[in-house]
Amino acid sequence: MIKNYIKTAWRNILGNKFYATINVTGLTVGLVVGLFMLLWVQDELSFDRFNKKADNIYKVGIVAGTGISKQIFNNIIAPVATFAKSEIPEVTDGVRIMGVGSAPFKYKDKVFYEDNFAFTDPSYFSVFDFPLIKGDKRHPFPDNNSVVITQSIAQKYFGKDDPIGKFVIMGQNEQVKVTGVIPDYPVNSSFQYKVLLPLSRFNYLAYVKNKTSYDGKTVISSMDADWSAFGFQTYLLVKPNTNIKTLEKKLQAVHERQKPEDAPVPYLTQPLPQMHLYQADGTDAGMSTVRTFAIVAIMILVIACINYVNLSTARSMLRAKEVSMRKIIGAGKLQLFMQFVVETTLLFVVAAIFAFVLMYLLLPYYNQFSGKQISLSLTNFNIWACILITLLGTLVASSIYPALLLSSFEPLKALKGKISASIGNVAFRRILVILQFTVSVILIVGTLIIGKQLKYMLSKDLGYDKENILSFSMRNDMHDHWDAVKAELEKDPSILAVTRSSRNIVVNGSSTGDNDWDGKPKGDNLWFNQIHGERNIIDFFKIKFVEGSNFTGSVADTSHFIINETAVKEMGLKGPVVGKRLRIQTINGTIIGVVKDFNFQTLHKKIEPIVFQYRPQSCWRVYIKTTNKNAKRAIAATQNIWKQYNDDIPLTYAFLDESFRNLYTDDQRQGDLFNIFSAIAIIISCLGLFGLATYSAQVKTKEIGIRKVLGASVSRIIGLLATEFMILIIIAIVIAVPVAWYAMQKWLQDFAYKITISAGVFIIAAIGAMAIALLTISIQSVKAALANPVKSLKNND
């Protein structure tokens, strides 16, 4: 029986190649795009879930600041983990991580510059599932000179040799010994440290050896006694079913007991699996994008299914006699239903095969474009679950209704040609067309608004000059000979100006809530972003003054401050600000200037209070101003100076405008993906519309022939065929506009600085949708209108 179903279905498909091609093409494209998007979603949702104890691992944060400066610190103070393990019964283990960016590593004559290493506790390997493939997991760091590296780093340094026991030179001249090797991190891990050093080493260098705290001021014997230095990611492993709110209160109580002057200190905890897509307070940090992509993926699959349903039901009249004859000779309703399900399944299997082939061919390009490393591994259960659920869901959606409809005809009425009025699928088909183009219009609007927002962010005046500015970080020798370095750089005619700072101006740097000023409200906890710089830093970046003056470079400037307009507002200062007292940490001084607000962070965030301080000794980041024409020469001059002090380490530099654009890499990538998938959704919709237009022209062949004989023009014939569809498109536009407006308003809420959605966007989307639909319909309508009326009237089909 099944064999007969398949044979009959195959003959039917071959007998209707045009409709079969449209169906297979639509389903194939829909499956490829829908599956790629769902795999992207699945990858985003899988972050850190490979850790077996993930549901019981919590990252600890502290809420600090008031007003606009209120924020959550994900890097907290070192003692929290130690005290939590000893004083809070719910905590079974804890680990601290202190990421320290990059450093040079040397082995024999090989020199590498590793850009992702950190200090951590030995419990890093027991709390998280990062097994040592070489070394002792119980004692990964036998002493403070130990280092654990990833498998790829070991291969790069030592080739096939056993890395355990090998010595490498880190930084200036620090010798460390390899005591462990871990596998390369999974791509869906939030941790990607290539080199791990014992946190006890940092404790020795920063506290024990130097007898100073992390800030180099107060004498403290250990980091576990320092309740002021923020810089440690802290993760706690807790017992199952722990009351997290109670745990947060206990953490707060520990802190306030150890340092009561900080009270209140609210603590927050965040489950490890939520870190990738949520902020510590539970607000969105990417989850809305995942939801959007999941919805778009489902929409695309639904649109592909609608094509099949529409074409199947539209052609029901043409198959009515076939169904009737089958019923008359004894075919039951179940048999007919199974016949049409098999036919749909066969089409779907062909489409699925094509889809898998295309996915394998396109996967490298998709990964490159999306920034993912997805693989279609036959052993990956999650991928297969995603694929099978999608395939089954799509198959069910596209087969049940057509099969029920086609198997429900009354044979005598069908043979007499009297079923056209009784078939209620016309209204349903129109609803599906409206649904298709409603989705298409929403996607067109989304594409336009996302594009405008990205353009706005990249072109907005930030309030400072970022063009043609070269930036790099110095090492010790260059820092110690800064005057000579600067003088040599300024000699080159391709270099217009040189300055240095404590941070990359487009990336978050240090901040402090340890401050005071005359009139500061009790309980106020305003946090300042700090920029330590040379005396010319404000002029260098062309930041404008509102009042006051710049640094002069005198000794007195070490107790002078320049703040931004937001700081003035948040501090509640009235009248002339210059001359007012301000204390930042241990420096008690005066405000000498106020600058206009400028965006020193991503436009996702509002401008926060900022304070400039004249502290050349803290400045390690060099900025070099050049021109577009002389950029190459300026780079060459910089490299020459670099080699004089760092002959064994290559120069790593970046242009400031590139660093700024990199802030929006994820936004740009997601926007590009959305644009492509939206275009494909529109194409799939147009495929279905083209098939319906072809069917419409086919069933109206004689009507068109009669109209032409009676003198109807080609344009009138085209209008006849297009009017019904254009009315449906207009209805879709009316439905889509408010939905699109609401959806994009929600999307824009993630940006502190954003565009205003104008009516023009919806007008362009509406005109675009109508133009695309009209072009699609016209291709077949023109063909039908130009057909010979004599042949049309002779057609007996």
N, C-alpha and C positions, 0 to 999 in steps of 0.2 A: 504493500500500500504506500509506504513512504517513498519507495523508489518511483512509483507512478506519480506521486505528488511532485517529486523533484523533476522528473522528466517533463511533465506538463508545465510546471513553472518555468523551466528553462526555455521551452518552446515559446511560451508567452512572452518572455523577456526578449528573445531573439526576434520575435515578430513585431515588437514595438521598440526598436533600437533607440529612437529619438528620446522617448520618455524614460527609458531605462538609463540612457546616458546622463540625462539631467538628474535623475534620482541618485545614481551612483556617484556622480560628481559632487552633488550637494552633500550627500552623506559622508563621502570621503573627506572633503574639505572640513565639514563640520566636526568629524571625529578627530582629525589631525589637530585642528585648532583647539577644540574643546579639551582633548586629552592633554595637550601641551600645557594649557592653562591650569587644568586640574592637577597635573604633576607639579607645576610651579607652586600651587596652593599647598599641596601635600608636603612638598619640601619645606615650605615656610613653617608649616604647623609641626614638623618633625624635629625642629631644633632642640637639641640637648635631651631628647627623650630616649636616646640610647643608654643614658645613665640609669642603671637598674633602680637606684634609690632617688631618682629625680623628684618624685612627689614629696619626698621628705627633706629635700635640700632647699634652703631659703637664703636668698641674698639679703643682707641687712643694709638699710639706709637710714639716714637721719634727715628730718625735716628742719630746715633752718631758714632764717630771713623773714622779713615782713614786707608787706606791700608788693611792689613789682619784683623785688629781689627774692621773694619767697621761692625756695627751690628744694629739691631733694638731692642730698649728697649720696651718691652711690659708692664713693670712696670715703671710708670713715676712719676712725682712729684705731690704732693697733690693739690696745688692751681689751677691746670688747670681746673678741673671740676667746681670749684667755680667761677672763672673768666669767663669761657665759658657760664655758665648759666646767668650771669649778663651782659655780654658785647656782646654776639653773638646772634642775634635775631633768627637764625635758630635752636638754641639749646633750647629745651623745658624742659629737665631734665637731670640729670647726677647722676652717682653713682660711688663710689670708694670702692675698696676691697683691704684689706691688709691681705694676707694669712700669718699665723704665725706658721704653722706646727702642733705641738702637745703639749699637756699639760695634767697633771693629774687633774681629777675631783673627788670630794668626796661628797657623800650624806649619812649622818648617818654613818653606818659602811661599806658602799659600796664604793670601790675605782675603778675608771676606768681611762684608759689612752687614751684620744681621740687624734687621729692623723690627724684631718682635721678640723681646725677651723680658723675663720678670724674675723677681724674688718671690719665693713661696715657702709655705710650711711643708714638712714631709707628708702631712695628712692629705695633701693634694692628690696623692695616688691611692688613698683609701676612701676618701669621700666621693671622688669622681671615678668613673670607670676609664682611667687612662693607665693600662697595665704596662709594666716595664718588661720589655722583651729581652733586655740585658740589664743586669744589676739586681740589687736586693730591694724588693718593694718595702720591706720592713725598715730598711736603713738606706733610703735613696741618696741621702747626703751624709756620708760618714764624718765629714768635717766641713768647715766653712769655705774650703777651697774646692768643693765638689761642684760638678755641673751635670745636669741631665739634658740630653738633646734628643731631637726627633730623628727618626730613621733616615729621612732625606738629608738632614744636616750631616749625620754620620757618614752617609754615602759620599756627600760632597767633599768632606774633609779627609776621610780615611780610605775611601774606595772599598775594597773587599777586606781590608785589615780589621781586626777586632778593635773597636774604639775604646773599650773599657781599659782604664789605666793610662790612656794617652793624655798628654799635657798640651793645652792650648794657651795662647797669650790673649787676654781680654783687655780691651781699653788701651791705656798707655803702656803698662808693663805688668799686668796682674796675671800670674800663672794659676790656672785652675785645671783640675783633673776630671776627666769624664768618668762618672761612676754609674751612669744609667742611660738607657736608650728606650724611648717610647715609640710606638707606631705613629705615623703621621695622623693628625687629627681628622676625624670625619668632617666632611664639608658642612654638615649641619650642626657643628659644634660652635658655641659662642667663644670658646677658648681656642686660640691658634698660636700659642707661644712656641717658638722654635727652640729657645734656650731657657732653661730653668735653673736658678741659683738658690741656695738656701737663704731663707729670710734671716736666719741667725747671722749670716755674713753682713747683711745690711745693718742689723742691730749692732754688730761689733764695730763696723766702720763709722756709723753715724752717732753712736752713743757711747759704747764702751771705750773705744780707742780715743775718740776726740772729747769725750766727757761733755758733749753738747747735745741738745735736742735737734730735731730735724731742721728747724729754722736757723740753727747755728747760734742761738741766743742763750736760752736758759740751760743751766747745767742739770741734765737728767741722766741717770745711770743706765736706763733701759727703755726701749720703745714701749714695753708693757707698763711703764710708769708715766708715759707721755699722753695726756688726755687733750692735747692741743693740735697735734700733727695729723691732718687729714691726708690720706693717700693710699689707703689699703682697702681693696675689695675684700669683703668678709662674707663667708658662706657658712651656715650652720646646718649640721645634720641633726634632725630632731626625731623624737620617737613618733611612731604612727599615731594618728588621731590627736596630735597635740593641738590645744586651743591657741591659735596663732595670735589672737588679740591679747590674750593673757601673757604670752611670750614677749610681745612687743612692750607691754607695760613693765615686765620684769627687767628687760634690757634698759628701759628708760630709768628705772629705779637704781640699777647698778651704776649707770653713768652719773646720775644726780647725787648719789651717795659719795662717789669718788671725786666729783667736781661740782659741788652745789652751786657755785656762782654761774654755771651754765643753765640752770633750771629756768624754764622747762625745756627738756630735750626730747621731743616726740620721735619715736623710732618706727620704722616701717620695715616689713619683710615682704619679699616677693618670691613665689615659687620658681624654681629653676626653669621649668618648661615655659613660663610666661615671659622670661627675660627678653626674648627676641622680638616680641610683638606688642608688649605693653610697657608703659612706664611703671616705676616702682609704686606709684599711687593707684595703679589700675587703669589709668587713662591710656588712650590709644597711642601706639608708637609704630604702627604698621598693620595692625589687625584690620582696620577699615579698608586698606588696600587689598588685603587678602580676601575679605568678604566681597569687595567689588569685583575682583578677578573671578571668584567662584561664581558669582551671579552672572557675569558676562559669559563665562564658560558654559553654564547651564543654558543661558539664552541662545547661544550659538548652536548648541545641540538641539534645543527646542525648535529653532528656526529651520535647521536641517530636517527635522522630523516633520515639521509643518509642510515643507515642500512635498514630501512623499505623500502625506495625508491629503493635501490639496489635489495633487495630480491624480491620485488613486480615486478619490471621490468624484473629481471632475470627469474622469473617464468612465464612471460607473454606468452612464447611459450607453456608452459604446460596448460595454461588456454585459449589458442586461440580458441580451438574447442568449449569450453563451451560458450564463448562469441559469436561465430559464430552461434551456435544453437539458442541462445537467440534472436539474430537479425533476423534469418530466421523465427522464430515463432512470430515476431512482436515487439520485444523490441526496443524501440527508443534509440537514443544516450544519451538523458537526463536520461532515466530510468537506463541505464547501468552505467552512470556516478554516479548517486545517489546510485546505489547498491554498487559500490566500495568505495564511500565516507562513506556510512554506515558501511561497513566492517572495514574500517580504524578507524572510530569513535569508533566502538565497541571494537576493539583491544586497542585503546587509552584509553577508559574509564576503561577497565580492568587494564591497566598499571597505570593509574592515581589513581585508588583505592589502588593498591599495594603501589604506591609511597607515598600516604598520610599516610597509615598505617606505612610504614617504617619511614617516617619523624617523626611521633609522638613517635615511639619507640626510634629513634636515637637522638631526639632533646636534651635530657639532656646531652648526651655524646658530641654532637656537640657544645653545649653552653660551656661546660667545656673545650673542646679542643680549641675553637675559642676565648674564653674570652668574649663571648657575653651573653646576657640574652634575646634572641629572644623567643617569645611565639607564637604559632599558634592560636591566639585568634580569635574566630568567629566574634568578634565585631571590630576587627582592619581593617579598610578600606584599609589602605596602603598595608597590607599583602595580603589581598584578591585581590587587584588591581594587585599586582606583580604576584600572582599565576595565576589569570585568563588571564592576558596578555601573560604569558609564555605558558599556556596550549593552548590558541587559536592560538598563533603564531606557536607553535610546531605542532598542529593538521593540520593547513592549509599547512605548509611546507611539511608534510609527506603524505598528501592525494591527493592534486590536481593533481600533475603530474602523479602518477600511475593510478589514475582514468581516466584521459584524454587519457593516452596511451592504457589502456585496453579496453576502450570503442570505440577506433578508428579503430579496425581491420576490414578488408574487409572479410566478412564471407566466400565467395567462395574460396578465396586464402587460408584462414586459414584451411578450411576443406580439401583442396588438399595438405596441408603441404608446401605451397609455400611462407609463410610469413617470414621465417627466414632471408632471404636476404634483405627484405624490411623494417625490423624493425631497426630504427636508434638508439635504446637505448643502444647498446653495447658500443659505444664510450662514451655516456653520463655516463654509469655505470662505465667505467674505470676512467673517470674524477672524479667521486664521490669518488672512492677508493683512487685515488691520493690525493684528498682533505683531506680525513680522515687521511691518514698517514702523510701528510704534517703537519697537526695540531699536530699529535702524536709526530713526530720528534721534532717540535718546543718545545713542552712541555717537552720532554726528555732533550733537550739541556737546557731549562730553569731550570729544576730540578737540573741538574748537576752544573750549574753555580751558582745558588742560594745557593746550599749546599757548594760549594767551598768558596764562599764569606763569608758565616756565619762561616765556619771553620777558615778562614783566620782572621776574626775579633776577634774570641775568642782565637786564639792561637798566635796572633801577639805580638812581644816583644814591650811593651808599653814604655819602657825606665825607668821603676821603678818596684819595687817588690810589688806584690799584694797578694802573696800566704801566707796562714795561718796567716792572720792579722785580729784580732778581733777589732770591732769598735763600740763605743756607745757615746751618748751625756751625759755630766754631768749636774747636777743641782747645785744650788747655794752652798750648803754646801760642796759638793765635790770640786767644783772649788776653794772655799776659803781655803781648806785644801789640795791643790794639792800636795805639797811636801810630806806630810804624806801618801797620797793615792799612789803616785808613788813609794815611798820607800817600802810600804807594798806589792805592786804588784811585784816589782823586787825581793823580797825575795823568791817568789815561783819559784822552779827550772823549772817549765813548761813554764815560761815566759822568753823569750830571751831579749826583749827590750820593752820600753814604751815611747811614746811621745804623744803630743797633738797638735791640729791645730784648726784653725778657721772654717774649712769646711770639708766636705766629699771630699776627693781628686778625686773621680770619678764623682762628680756631680758639676755642675756650682755653683760658689759661688759669692762673692762680686767682683766688678770690679770698676775701676775709670779712668776717662779721665782727672782728675785734676793733671797734672804733668808738669815737665819742666826739661830740661837738656841743657847743653852747646851745641850750634849748632842746637837746635830744629828749624826746618823750620817754618816760619810764616804760620799760618793757619793749621798746623798739629794738629790733634786731636786723637792721639794714645791712645787707652784704654788698660790698664793692668788688667789682672786677678790677684787678690791678694790672697796670702796664708800667713796668720799669723801663726807662729809656734814656738815651742821650739827650742833651739839651735841645737838639734840633729835630727831635722826633715828630713834633706836631707840625712844624713847617714842612718837613720831608713829605708827610702824607697829605699836606694841604688841608688840614682840618681847621675850620674857621673858629675864631674866638667870638664869644658873645660879650665878654668883658674881661678886663685884666690883661696880663702879659705873659710871655713865655718864660721858660727857664733861661738863665744866663750862663750856667755852667759854674757858678761860684759855689763855695762851700755852703753858703746859706741855703742853696737850693735843695740840700738834702732834707730840709724840714719844710719844704714848700710843696703844695699840692695843686694840681689842676684837675677839675672835675667836669662832668658833662651836665647838660640841662636836666636830664632825668634825675641825676643825683641831687641837684638843687631842689627839685620838686619833691622828691621822696624824703629829703631831710627837713622839708618845711621851712627853708630859709627865705626870709623876706628882705627886700631892699637890696642895697649893694652887698654882694657876696664876698668880694675881694677883701681880705683882711680878717675874715672870721676864722676862729680857731677850729682846727680839725686834728684829731688823733687817729692815726692808722697803725694798729699794733703798738709797737714800742716808740713810734715817732710822733711826738707832739709838735705840731707846726701850724701853719696858716695856709689858707687858700689864696693863691695868687692869680688864678684865672678860671674862667668857665668857657668851655668849648661847646659848639653846637652838637646836638646828638648825631651820632653816626652809627651805622649798622656794623658792629664788629662781630656779630654772630649771624647764623643763618636766619633768613627771613621768616622761618617758622616761629621764631621767638621775638618777643618785644625787646626794644632797647632797654638795657638794664643800667644801673648806676656804674660809673667807671671812674677810676682815679689814676692820673698819671703821677709818677714819682721819679725824681732824678736820682737814679741808682745805677751808674755805669758798671759797677762791679757785678751786678746781677744780670747783665745783658750778654746773652750768648747767641742771639739771633741777628744776623747781618742782613741789611736791606740795601740794595744797590739800584739806583735810578738810572735808566738808560733810555734809548729811543728804539723804536721798532727797526729803524735802519741800522743802528749800531749794536743791536742785541748780541750778535755772534761775537763781535769784537769784545764786548763787555764780558761775555762768558769766558772767552780766552784769557782776558786779563785776570779775571777772578781765579781761574784754574792755575795760572802761573803763580799767583800769591799763595794759593792753597798748597801747592807742591813744595814751596819753600818751608812750610811748617808741618806738612802731612804727606811726605813723599810716598809712604806705603799704603795710604788710604785714598780711594777715589773721592772726588767731590760729588756730593749729592745736593742738588739745588732744585728749586722750583720757581716759576714765575707766580706772582701773587694772584693775578687774574685766573690762572689755571687752578690754583688752590681754592679760589672762590668758587669756580665752576664745579670743582670736585665735591663741594658741599652738597650739590644737587644731582650727583651722579645717579643715585637711586630714583629720585624724582624724574630725571630725564629718561632713564631706562624704562621705568614703569609707564611713562607717557608714550614712549615709542612703541612699547608692547601694546598698549591700549589702542593706539592709532592703527597698528597693523591688524589687530584682531577686529577692530571696528570695521575696517575696510573689507575684511573677509566676510564678516556678518552681512554687510550690505550686498556683497557679491552673491552670497548664498541666497539672500532674499530675492535678488534680481533673477537668479536662475529659476526659482519657483515662479516668479511673475512672468518670465519668458515662456515657461511651459504652459501656464494658464492662458496667456495671450494666444499661444499657438493652438491650444484646444478651443478657445473661444472662436478663433477664426475658422477652425475646422468645422464646428457645429453650425456656423452661420454662413457656410459656403454658398448655399443656394440663395439666402437672403441678400448676400453681397452681390451675387450675379444679377438678381432681379433689380436691385437698386442701380447697378451700373447701366443695365439696359434702359432703365427709365431716366437716365441722365445724371445720376449722382456723381459728383467729382471725387477724385482720389482723397482730397482733404476731408470731405464729408464722411467717406468710408472710414478713414483713420479716426476721425472724431467719434464715430459710432462705436468702434472697437475700444477706444481709449477712455471714453467718458466714465464708464462704470468703474474702471480701475482707478482713475484719478480721483473720483469721489471717495473711494476707500482710502487712498493716500492722504487726502485732506482730513478725513476723520482721524486717521492715525496721527497726523501732525497735531491736531487739536488735543488729543489725549496725551501725546508725548511731551508737549511743551511744559505743562505744570509739573509733571513727574521729573523731567530733566532738570528743571529749575530747582526743585527741592533737593534732588540728589547732588547736584553740583554745589549748592549752598552748603550742604553737609560736608562735602569734600574740602571746600575752601576754608572751613572752620579750623583746619589744621595749620593755617598760615596766619601769622600775626599781621603780615602785610600782603594784601591781595587785591586783585582786580574787582571791579564792580560788574556784575553780570548785566549786560545791556540787551535791549530788545533786538539789536542788530544780529546777535548770535543766533537767535531763534529764527529770524527772517532768513539768514543765510542757510541755516540748516533746513528750513522748510523748502526754500527754492532749490537747494541741492537735492533733497529727497525727491521732489517732484520732477526735477530735470532728469535724474537717474532713472526714475520709474518710467517717465515718458519716453526716454531714449530706448529703454528695454522693450516697452510695449510697441513702439513705432517700428522696430526692426521687423517684427512679424506682421504688424498692421499694414505697413507699406507693401509687403510681399502679397498679402491677401488682396489689397486694393488694386494692385496692378495685374492680378490674375485675369486670364481671359474669361469673360462672363459666360461664353458658350460652353466652355469646359466645365465651369462651375455648375451650370444648369443640367448638364448631362450626368453629373456625379450622382450615383444612386446610393452612396454610403449613408 
